[in-house]
Amino acid sequence: MDDLKYGTRNKRGDWKPSGKIQFAPVLDWPFRPVRFVKWLVSLDGFFLPWNALFGVMGFLLWWFLTPGTEYTQHFSAGWILYLLARNALLVFIFYGGWHLRLYIQKAQGNTFKYDGKWPSTDNSAFLFRRQNVDNLIWTFASAVPIWTAFEVGMLWASANGYLPTVSWTEHPIYCAFLLILTPFWADFHFYLIHRLIHWPPLYKYVHSVHHNNVNPGPFSGLAMHPVEHLLYFSSALIYVVVPASPMHFITQLLLKALGPAQTHAGFDRVVVGEDKTIDTHAYAHYLHHKYFECNYADALIPLDKWFGTFHDGTPEKQQEMDKRMAARAAKWNRQ
């Protein structure tokens, strides 16, 4: 497939899509119902493929692969280690699938790849100087255990009546609506904690671990400092005050755990046929990794637009960001 029909490539081999990043048409005013419906039902829209995938996976985990309350009422090594192994296997399969196809098999070469280079194999910024090794260590030694710890705590609290719980059978409309809101809360929470960890002291000692991945790959998604993992997965704590089913916090944690594989894929689209592709919706976050001080959220809610940190990929927005960064640097130099 010729990706130059969809974007441009510079002399370094870096590819960028044509057009510009747009926010989801949820808060458009005046409201445009036709665009909104298309966004909801299109293949590259809100539900399909990614949110539908995580919703289905969340249901399957809850119904078939999560211990019942007779186990989770009491802390015990058996069910806790089971969840740890289950989550590690999920990450290995999901992230490994992305990495295998795009970076080991290189099934589509550099077609739709933002950065013309491949992951670093000799860079002192990474553990053992290898980007992939570094990413795997942070993912399995920190991300998976902390994700599991949040899940264990929430399941225990739910089983013992410490969380406000509602049943799908008694309140199906409320539960379905709450599930649809899951990505929106995840985006809002991510923006808040993301701005926090760009505060210079936290950035230096915590968030810089993630930002070493200027040219991210799938496993870069969860390559974070443990403090960042604690903040990142804390989105599930909303269900301490919001009545929900255990499926909701399981799905929320699953979305946070597996979603970064897609947004850090390093490719704009995945080729699935001679003339068919699937949008990764990764460009906004790739620009954040490239320029650091923009696109703190993932364009589901226009928070970056409201707070002046939005970069839509156009030269005009690049100039705006350069001016903003120059003004901030000048302010720091005067202090």
C-alpha positions in Angstrom: 0.0 0.0 0.0 1.3 3.5 -0.9 1.1 5.6 2.2 2.0 8.7 0.3 -1.6 8.8 -0.9 -2.5 9.5 2.8 0.4 11.6 3.9 4.0 12.8 3.3 7.4 11.6 4.1 10.4 13.8 4.7 14.1 13.2 3.9 14.7 11.4 7.2 12.0 8.9 6.4 9.5 10.3 8.9 5.8 10.1 7.8 3.0 12.3 8.7 -0.7 12.1 7.8 -2.5 14.6 5.6 -5.1 16.8 7.2 -5.3 17.6 10.9 -6.3 16.0 14.1 -9.9 16.7 15.1 -11.7 16.3 18.4 -14.5 13.9 18.8 -17.8 15.7 17.8 -19.3 15.3 21.3 -19.2 18.9 22.4 -19.5 20.5 19.0 -21.6 23.7 19.0 -23.7 24.1 17.1 -24.3 20.4 17.5 -23.9 18.4 14.2 -26.0 15.3 14.5 -25.0 13.7 11.2 -21.3 14.0 12.0 -21.9 12.7 15.5 -23.8 9.6 14.3 -21.1 8.9 11.7 -18.5 9.1 14.4 -20.4 6.7 16.6 -21.0 4.0 14.0 -18.1 4.3 11.6 -15.3 1.7 11.5 -12.8 4.3 12.8 -15.2 6.0 15.2 -16.1 5.8 18.8 -17.2 2.3 19.2 -15.3 0.5 16.5 -12.9 -1.0 16.7 -11.1 -0.1 19.9 -13.7 0.8 22.5 -15.9 -2.1 21.4 -12.9 -4.4 21.7 -12.1 -3.3 25.2 -15.8 -3.4 26.3 -16.1 -7.0 25.1 -12.8 -8.0 26.7 -13.9 -6.3 30.0 -17.2 -8.4 29.9 -15.3 -11.6 29.2 -12.8 -11.0 32.0 -15.5 -10.2 34.5 -17.8 -13.1 33.6 -15.3 -15.8 32.9 -11.9 -15.0 34.2 -12.4 -13.2 37.5 -12.7 -15.0 40.8 -16.2 -14.8 42.4 -17.0 -13.1 45.7 -16.5 -16.3 47.6 -12.8 -15.9 46.9 -12.4 -12.1 46.8 -14.0 -11.5 50.2 -10.7 -12.6 51.7 -7.1 -11.8 50.6 -5.3 -15.0 49.7 -2.3 -15.8 47.5 -4.2 -18.1 45.2 -6.6 -15.7 43.5 -4.2 -12.8 43.7 -1.4 -14.7 41.9 -4.0 -15.9 39.4 -5.0 -12.3 38.6 -1.3 -11.3 38.3 -0.6 -14.2 35.9 -3.8 -13.5 33.9 -2.9 -9.8 33.5 0.7 -10.6 32.6 -0.5 -13.0 29.9 -3.0 -10.5 28.6 -0.3 -7.9 28.2 2.1 -10.4 26.7 -0.4 -11.4 24.1 -1.9 -8.0 23.3 1.3 -5.9 23.3 3.3 -8.8 21.9 0.9 -9.1 19.0 1.4 -5.5 18.0 5.1 -5.7 18.4 5.4 -9.0 16.5 3.5 -7.8 13.5 4.9 -4.2 13.3 8.4 -4.5 14.7 9.6 -8.1 14.4 7.9 -9.4 11.3 7.7 -5.7 10.0 4.7 -6.9 8.1 4.1 -3.4 6.6 7.7 -2.1 6.6 7.7 1.5 7.4 4.3 2.2 5.7 2.4 4.7 7.9 5.3 4.7 10.4 5.7 8.2 12.0 9.4 8.0 12.7 11.7 6.5 10.1 14.0 5.0 12.7 13.4 1.7 14.6 13.7 1.3 18.4 17.0 2.2 19.9 19.5 -0.6 20.5 22.4 1.5 22.0 21.0 4.5 24.0 22.1 5.3 27.6 18.6 6.6 28.4 17.3 3.1 28.5 18.0 0.2 30.9 20.7 -1.9 29.4 20.9 0.7 26.6 18.1 -1.1 24.7 14.7 0.5 24.3 12.7 -2.8 23.9 14.4 -4.4 27.0 13.8 -1.2 29.0 10.1 -1.1 28.0 9.6 -4.8 28.9 11.1 -4.4 32.3 9.0 -1.4 33.3 5.9 -3.1 31.8 6.1 -6.5 33.6 8.0 -5.4 36.7 5.9 -2.4 37.5 2.8 -1.9 35.3 1.3 -5.4 35.6 1.7 -5.7 39.4 0.3 -2.2 40.0 -2.7 -2.8 37.7 -3.3 -6.1 39.5 -3.0 -4.4 42.9 -5.7 -1.9 42.0 -7.9 -4.7 40.7 -7.4 -6.9 43.8 -8.2 -4.0 46.1 -11.3 -3.0 44.2 -12.6 -6.6 44.0 -12.0 -7.1 47.7 -13.8 -3.8 48.6 -16.7 -4.7 46.3 -17.1 -8.2 47.7 -17.2 -6.8 51.2 -19.7 -4.1 50.5 -17.3 -1.2 50.8 -18.1 0.1 47.2 -21.5 1.4 46.0 -22.6 -1.4 43.7 -25.4 -1.7 41.1 -26.6 -4.8 39.2 -26.8 -5.0 35.4 -30.0 -7.0 35.8 -31.7 -4.3 37.9 -30.2 -1.2 36.2 -29.2 -2.2 32.7 -29.6 1.3 31.1 -27.6 3.0 33.9 -24.9 0.3 33.7 -24.7 0.6 29.9 -24.5 4.4 30.0 -21.7 4.2 32.6 -19.8 1.8 30.5 -20.0 4.2 27.5 -18.6 6.9 29.7 -15.6 4.8 30.5 -13.3 6.2 27.8 -14.4 9.8 28.6 -13.5 9.4 32.2 -10.2 7.7 31.2 -9.3 10.6 28.9 -10.3 13.3 31.5 -8.3 11.6 34.3 -5.3 11.1 32.0 -5.2 14.8 31.2 -5.2 15.7 34.9 -2.5 13.3 36.0 -0.5 14.0 32.8 -0.4 17.7 33.5 0.7 16.9 37.0 3.6 14.7 36.1 4.9 17.4 33.6 5.5 19.6 36.7 9.4 19.8 36.5 10.3 17.9 39.7 7.9 15.0 38.9 8.9 15.1 35.3 12.6 14.8 36.1 12.3 11.9 38.5 9.1 10.2 37.3 7.7 11.0 33.9 11.0 11.2 32.1 11.2 7.4 32.2 8.2 7.3 29.8 9.4 10.2 27.7 12.7 8.6 27.0 10.6 6.9 24.3 10.7 9.8 21.8 10.2 7.2 19.1 7.6 5.0 20.9 6.7 1.4 20.1 3.8 -0.7 21.5 5.7 -1.7 24.7 6.5 2.0 25.3 2.9 2.4 26.3 3.3 1.1 29.8 7.0 1.9 30.2 6.6 4.2 33.2 8.0 4.8 36.6 6.0 3.1 39.4 4.8 6.4 40.7 3.3 7.2 37.3 1.7 3.8 37.2 0.1 4.5 40.6 -1.4 7.7 39.3 -2.3 6.3 35.9 -4.3 3.3 37.2 -5.9 5.4 39.9 -8.7 6.2 37.4 -10.5 3.1 38.7 -10.9 4.9 42.1 -13.8 6.9 40.7 -15.9 3.8 41.5 -15.3 4.3 45.2 -18.0 7.1 45.0 -19.8 6.3 41.7 -22.2 3.3 42.0 -21.1 0.6 39.5 -20.8 -3.1 38.8 -17.4 -4.8 39.1 -17.4 -5.0 35.4 -17.0 -1.3 35.2 -13.8 -1.0 37.2 -12.4 -4.2 35.5 -13.0 -2.6 32.1 -11.6 0.8 33.2 -8.4 -0.9 34.3 -8.3 -3.0 31.2 -8.7 0.0 29.0 -5.8 1.8 30.8 -3.7 -1.3 30.7 -4.1 -2.3 27.0 -5.0 0.9 25.3 -1.5 2.3 25.3 -0.4 -0.4 22.9 -2.5 1.2 20.2 -1.6 4.8 21.0 2.1 4.1 21.2 2.2 1.8 18.1 4.3 4.3 16.2 2.2 3.7 13.1 -0.8 5.8 12.0 -2.6 2.9 10.5 -2.4 -0.9 10.5 -2.6 -2.5 7.1 -5.1 -5.4 7.1 -5.5 -6.0 3.4 -4.4 -4.8 0.0 -6.5 -1.7 0.3 -7.8 -1.8 3.9 -6.3 -0.2 7.0 -7.4 0.4 10.6 -6.7 3.8 12.2 -4.7 3.6 15.5 -5.7 7.1 16.5 -2.1 7.4 17.7 -1.0 10.6 16.0 -2.0 13.1 18.7 -0.1 11.2 21.4 2.9 10.6 19.0 3.1 14.4 18.7 3.2 14.6 22.5 6.2 12.3 22.6 7.9 14.3 19.9 7.3 17.7 21.3 6.6 17.0 25.0 4.4 20.0 25.8 1.2 19.4 23.8 -1.7 16.9 23.5 -1.9 15.8 27.1 -5.1 14.0 26.4 -6.2 11.9 23.4 -8.7 14.3 21.7 -11.9 12.6 23.0 -12.6 15.7 25.2 -11.2 19.0 23.9 -9.2 19.7 27.1 -6.1 20.6 25.2 -8.0 23.1 23.1 -9.5 24.7 26.1 -6.2 25.0 27.9 -4.1 26.0 24.8 -2.0 22.9 24.5 -3.5 21.4 21.4 -1.3 20.5 18.4 -3.3 19.3 15.4 -0.3 18.4 13.3 -0.4 21.4 11.0 2.5 23.9 10.5 0.3 26.7 12.0 -0.1 24.8 15.3 3.6 24.0 15.3 4.4 27.8 15.1 1.9 28.5 17.9 3.6 25.8 20.1 7.1 27.2 19.3 6.0 30.7 20.3 4.4 29.4 23.5 7.6 27.4 24.4 9.9 30.3 23.6 7.8 32.6 25.9 7.9 30.1 28.7 11.7 29.6 28.3 12.1 33.4 28.4 10.0 33.6 31.6 12.2 30.9 33.3 15.4 32.6 32.3 14.2 35.8 33.9 13.5 34.1 37.2 
